């Protein structure tokens, strides 16, 4: 176990330094928000991987990602201020920017705290490979490339997302499809377990999946579940921010309540296992639970920004539309009216570029429904997204088949 005194001065500065000079960039607010959204997803998954794999290099790169998020958040606030100036609309827009900025700042700080927990020595006495077996959704893996590879060769063949590439001390976040990654690059990829394992095998590497001890398995299953729900919350929050949909806002609220209930259940399991695991693991997992809860709460705050429209003047909706623009996608909730499989729904939606983000069956939420392929029954709820230009076609599809 090490203390905060063992952090290097540079690590300490990067963990606690918040303010930086930002130069205005003439880009759309929608692109800024999509960048914040994407990097929030990446930083959470990479921090989770770094913590359990005790990968300090990945932890350092998470701090880099968070710095980029901070920069984009500052850009968002600057764009908002420049758009309206000293007017009543400007004041209302600044209020929106404050709510969003405060929530994202909470997410960034929580991810930093996960990394900090690792860097000061509260690493768990288990490995990421051990919990990979418990993951129904996406996993992260690290691979050192033996020869140059074009990103699209990985994303199309397996498929996986390349989150980060590090070569000769320099890193690239989410490199573009045409980027050629040099030999000896260290890459971090994310994808469904079977795809990641196939990619590793094809490149002469393996994922050393190990069985957990009984006392920890239930605790770790709960943590994996909470992380997946938390990432889903980030996604749904940004969807509702950019394409407000009252039904989805209600589902986000319901999911947040469900996460709170699942977290209490997980904490009880951790308490029961307290005497059977070492103190550092217990402290580290307790901190991780708290940070995931804070991220989920912040995401819930973001999703409720559009609901302010009900309490503010009518013209406020115009302010909201101008600030947050659009992502060209629609998100909506649907209630299943006939029994069918998720596979079928997925195939129908893919025809129009759509996807299922989440499923609620009974009182249970499924964060990675495609990995489980549940049978959908009447009354189950789906949260789906699809390109706006296919709204009519998707509406007809849902009417005919779901």
C-alpha positions in Angstrom: 0.0 0.0 0.0 1.3 3.5 -0.9 0.1 6.9 0.1 -0.7 10.1 -1.8 2.9 11.1 -0.8 4.1 8.5 -3.3 2.5 10.2 -6.2 4.9 12.0 -8.5 4.6 15.8 -8.5 3.3 15.5 -12.1 0.7 12.9 -11.2 -0.5 15.1 -8.3 -0.7 18.2 -10.5 -2.7 16.4 -13.2 -5.1 14.9 -10.7 -5.9 18.2 -9.1 -5.3 20.9 -11.7 -8.6 22.0 -13.1 -8.1 25.3 -14.9 -6.3 25.8 -18.2 -6.2 28.5 -20.9 -8.6 27.6 -23.7 -8.6 29.1 -27.1 -11.9 29.5 -28.9 -12.4 27.0 -31.8 -15.0 27.7 -34.5 -16.8 24.3 -34.3 -20.4 23.4 -33.8 -21.7 22.9 -30.3 -23.2 19.6 -31.4 -19.7 18.3 -32.3 -18.3 19.6 -29.0 -21.0 17.7 -27.0 -20.6 14.5 -29.0 -16.9 14.7 -28.2 -17.6 15.1 -24.5 -20.1 12.3 -24.7 -17.7 9.9 -26.5 -14.7 10.6 -24.3 -16.8 10.3 -21.1 -17.7 6.7 -22.3 -14.1 6.0 -23.1 -12.6 7.4 -19.9 -15.0 5.4 -17.7 -14.3 2.1 -19.5 -10.5 2.7 -19.6 -10.4 3.8 -15.9 -12.3 0.6 -14.9 -9.9 -1.5 -17.0 -6.8 0.4 -15.5 -8.0 -0.1 -12.0 -8.6 -3.8 -12.1 -5.6 -4.6 -14.3 -3.4 -2.2 -12.2 -2.2 -0.6 -15.5 -0.7 2.7 -14.5 0.0 3.7 -18.1 -3.7 3.4 -18.9 -4.4 5.4 -15.8 -2.1 8.2 -16.9 -3.9 8.2 -20.3 -7.3 8.6 -18.5 -6.0 11.8 -17.1 -5.1 12.9 -20.7 -8.7 12.1 -21.8 -10.2 14.0 -18.9 -8.1 17.1 -19.8 -9.5 16.9 -23.3 -13.0 16.7 -21.8 -12.3 19.8 -19.7 -11.1 21.7 -22.8 -14.3 20.8 -24.7 -16.4 21.7 -21.8 -14.8 25.1 -21.7 -15.4 25.5 -25.4 -19.1 24.7 -24.8 -19.3 27.5 -22.2 -17.5 30.0 -24.4 -19.8 29.2 -27.4 -22.8 29.7 -25.1 -21.5 33.0 -23.8 -20.7 34.3 -27.3 -24.0 33.3 -28.8 -26.1 35.5 -26.5 -24.0 38.0 -24.6 -25.5 40.2 -21.9 -29.2 39.5 -22.5 -31.9 37.6 -20.7 -31.5 34.8 -23.2 -27.8 34.8 -22.4 -28.6 34.4 -18.7 -30.9 31.5 -19.5 -28.3 29.9 -21.7 -25.7 30.3 -19.1 -27.9 28.5 -16.6 -28.1 25.5 -19.0 -24.4 25.6 -19.5 -23.9 25.7 -15.7 -26.1 22.6 -15.2 -24.4 20.6 -17.9 -20.9 21.8 -17.0 -21.4 20.9 -13.3 -22.7 17.4 -14.2 -19.8 16.7 -16.6 -17.3 18.0 -14.0 -18.7 15.5 -11.5 -18.3 12.7 -14.0 -14.7 13.7 -14.8 -13.8 14.0 -11.1 -15.3 10.6 -10.3 -13.3 9.0 -13.1 -10.2 10.7 -11.8 -10.9 9.3 -8.3 -11.0 5.8 -9.7 -7.6 6.4 -11.2 -6.4 8.0 -8.0 -7.5 5.0 -6.0 -5.2 2.9 -8.2 -2.2 5.3 -8.1 -2.2 5.6 -4.3 -2.2 1.8 -3.9 -5.8 0.7 -3.1 -5.6 -1.8 -6.0 -7.8 -4.9 -5.6 -6.1 -8.3 -5.0 -7.6 -9.6 -8.3 -7.2 -8.9 -12.0 -9.3 -7.6 -14.9 -9.0 -11.0 -16.5 -10.8 -12.5 -13.5 -13.8 -10.2 -13.9 -13.9 -10.5 -17.8 -15.7 -13.8 -17.3 -18.5 -11.9 -15.5 -19.1 -9.3 -18.3 -22.1 -9.8 -20.5 -21.4 -6.6 -22.4 -18.2 -5.0 -23.8 -14.7 -5.6 -22.3 -11.4 -3.7 -22.8 -8.2 -5.4 -23.7 -4.6 -4.3 -24.3 -2.5 -5.5 -27.2 1.0 -4.7 -28.4 1.1 -4.7 -32.2 3.9 -6.8 -33.8 3.4 -5.1 -37.2 1.7 -2.0 -38.6 -2.1 -2.2 -38.7 -4.7 0.1 -40.2 -7.4 0.9 -37.6 -10.2 -0.1 -40.1 -8.7 -3.6 -40.3 -9.5 -4.1 -36.6 -12.8 -2.3 -36.5 -14.3 -4.0 -39.5 -12.9 -7.5 -39.2 -13.7 -8.3 -35.5 -15.3 -5.7 -34.9 -13.9 -3.7 -32.0 -13.4 0.0 -31.1 -9.8 1.2 -30.8 -10.0 3.5 -27.8 -6.4 4.5 -27.5 -3.1 4.0 -29.2 0.3 4.7 -27.5 3.6 4.6 -29.5 7.0 6.1 -28.5 5.4 7.9 -25.6 2.7 9.6 -27.7 -0.9 8.7 -27.6 -3.9 9.0 -30.0 -7.5 9.0 -28.7 -10.0 7.0 -30.8 -7.7 7.1 -33.9 -9.6 7.4 -37.2 -10.4 4.4 -39.4 -7.6 5.2 -42.0 -4.9 5.7 -39.3 -2.0 3.3 -39.6 -0.8 2.2 -36.2 2.9 1.6 -36.2 4.5 -1.7 -35.0 5.1 -1.8 -31.3 2.1 0.4 -30.6 0.2 -0.4 -27.5 -3.5 -0.3 -28.2 -6.6 -0.5 -26.0 -9.6 -1.9 -27.7 -13.3 -2.3 -26.6 -15.8 -4.8 -27.9 -18.0 -7.8 -27.1 -15.9 -10.5 -25.4 -16.0 -13.0 -28.2 -14.8 -10.4 -30.7 -12.0 -9.2 -28.4 -10.8 -12.7 -27.7 -10.8 -13.5 -31.5 -8.8 -10.4 -32.2 -6.3 -11.3 -29.4 -5.9 -14.9 -30.6 -5.3 -13.7 -34.2 -2.5 -11.5 -33.0 -0.8 -14.1 -30.8 -2.2 -12.9 -27.5 -4.7 -14.3 -25.1 -7.1 -13.1 -22.4 -6.2 -15.1 -19.3 -9.7 -15.6 -18.0 -9.6 -16.9 -14.4 -12.2 -18.1 -12.0 -12.9 -15.9 -9.0 -13.1 -17.0 -5.4 -16.7 -17.5 -4.3 -16.8 -14.7 -1.8 -15.8 -12.1 -4.4 -17.8 -13.3 -7.4 -21.1 -11.9 -6.4 -19.6 -8.6 -5.4 -17.7 -8.3 -8.7 -20.8 -9.2 -10.7 -22.6 -6.3 -9.0 -19.8 -3.9 -9.8 -19.7 -5.0 -13.5 -23.5 -4.5 -13.6 -23.3 -1.1 -12.1 -20.5 0.0 -14.4 -22.6 -1.0 -17.4 -25.6 0.7 -16.1 -23.6 3.9 -15.4 -22.2 4.0 -19.0 -25.7 3.5 -20.3 -26.8 6.5 -18.2 -24.2 8.6 -19.8 -25.4 7.6 -23.3 -29.1 8.1 -22.5 -28.5 11.4 -20.8 -26.8 12.8 -23.9 -29.4 11.4 -26.2 -32.1 13.1 -24.3 -30.1 16.3 -24.2 -29.6 16.5 -27.9 -32.9 15.0 -28.9 -35.4 15.6 -26.0 -38.0 12.8 -25.7 -40.2 12.9 -22.6 -40.6 9.1 -22.6 -36.9 8.5 -22.5 -36.4 11.2 -19.8 -38.8 9.2 -17.7 -36.9 5.9 -18.4 -33.6 7.5 -17.4 -35.2 8.6 -14.1 -36.5 5.0 -13.6 -33.0 3.6 -14.4 -31.3 5.9 -11.9 -33.7 4.6 -9.2 -33.0 1.0 -10.2 -29.2 1.7 -10.1 -29.6 3.1 -6.5 -31.4 -0.1 -5.5 -28.8 -2.3 -7.1 -26.0 -0.4 -5.5 -27.5 -0.9 -2.0 -27.8 -4.7 -2.8 -24.1 -4.7 -4.0 -22.9 -2.9 -0.9 -24.6 -5.5 1.3 -22.8 -8.2 -0.6 -19.5 -6.3 -0.1 -20.2 -6.0 3.6 -20.8 -9.8 3.9 -17.5 -10.4 2.1 -15.6 -7.9 4.2 -13.9 -10.5 6.5 -12.8 -12.7 3.6 -11.0 -10.1 1.4 -8.0 -7.9 2.2 -8.5 -4.4 3.4 -7.1 -2.6 0.3 -9.5 -4.5 -1.9 -12.4 -3.6 0.4 -11.5 0.1 0.5 -10.9 0.2 -3.2 -14.2 -1.4 -4.1 -16.1 0.8 -1.7 -14.7 3.9 -3.4 -15.5 2.4 -6.8 -19.2 2.0 -5.8 -19.4 5.6 -4.7 -17.8 7.0 -7.9 -20.1 5.0 -10.1 -23.1 6.3 -8.1 -21.9 9.9 -8.5 -21.5 9.4 -12.3 -25.1 8.0 -12.6 -26.5 10.9 -10.5 -24.7 13.4 -12.7 -26.0 11.7 -15.9 -29.5 11.9 -14.5 -29.0 15.6 -14.0 -28.0 16.0 -17.6 -31.1 14.1 -18.8 -33.3 16.4 -16.9 -32.0 19.7 -18.4 -34.7 19.5 -21.2 -37.5 19.1 -18.6 -36.7 22.7 -17.4 -38.7 23.7 -20.4 -41.9 23.0 -18.4 -41.0 25.5 -15.8 -39.5 28.3 -17.9 -40.9 30.7 -20.6 -41.9 29.2 -23.9 -39.0 30.9 -25.8 -36.6 29.0 -23.6 -37.1 26.0 -25.9 -35.6 28.0 -28.7 -32.6 28.7 -26.5 -32.3 25.0 -25.8 -32.5 24.1 -29.5 -29.9 26.7 -30.5 -27.4 25.7 -27.8 -27.6 21.9 -28.1 -28.5 21.7 -31.8 -29.0 18.1 -33.0 -27.2 14.9 -33.7 -29.4 13.7 -36.5 -30.7 10.8 -34.5 -34.0 10.1 -32.8 -34.4 8.2 -29.5 -37.7 6.9 -28.2 -39.2 4.3 -25.9 -41.6 1.6 -27.1 -43.7 -0.9 -25.3 -43.6 -4.5 -26.7 -47.1 -5.7 -27.8 -46.3 -9.2 -28.9 -43.7 -11.8 -28.0 -40.6 -11.7 -30.1 -36.8 -12.1 -29.8 -34.4 -9.1 -29.5 -32.4 -10.6 -32.4 -35.4 -10.0 -34.7 -35.9 -6.5 -33.5 -32.2 -5.8 -34.0 -32.3 -7.1 -37.6 -35.3 -5.0 -38.4 -33.8 -1.8 -36.9 -30.4 -2.3 -38.6 -32.0 -2.0 -42.0 -32.5 1.7 -41.2 -29.3 2.2 -39.1 -31.0 1.8 -35.8 -30.1 0.0 -32.6 -31.5 -1.1 -29.2 -29.8 0.8 -26.4 -31.6 -0.8 -23.4 -34.3 -3.2 -22.4 -36.6 -3.2 -19.4 -38.2 -6.5 -18.7 -40.4 -6.6 -15.6 -38.5 -4.6 -13.0 -35.1 -5.4 -14.4 -33.0 -3.3 -16.7 -30.6 -4.9 -19.2 -27.7 -2.5 -20.2 -26.2 -4.7 -22.9 -29.3 -6.4 -24.4 -27.6 -7.6 -27.6 -25.2 -9.8 -25.5 -28.1 -11.6 -23.8 -30.7 -11.7 -26.6 -33.7 -11.9 -24.3 -37.1 -13.0 -25.4 -39.3 -9.9 -25.4 -42.8 -10.2 -23.9 -45.8 -7.9 -24.0 -45.3 -5.0 -21.7 -41.5 -5.0 -21.9 -39.9 -1.7 -22.7 -37.2 -0.9 -25.3 -35.1 2.3 -25.7 -34.1 2.6 -29.3 -32.1 5.0 -31.5 -32.2 5.5 -35.2 -31.3 8.1 -37.9 -33.9 11.0 -38.0 -34.4 10.6 -41.8 -35.9 7.2 -41.3 -38.5 8.2 -38.7 -41.4 7.3 -40.9 -39.9 3.9 -41.9 -39.0 3.0 -38.3 -42.5 4.0 -37.1 -44.1 1.7 -39.6 -41.7 -1.1 -38.7 -42.5 -0.9 -35.0 -46.3 -0.8 -35.8 -46.0 -3.9 -38.0 -43.7 -6.1 -35.9 -43.5 -4.9 -32.3 
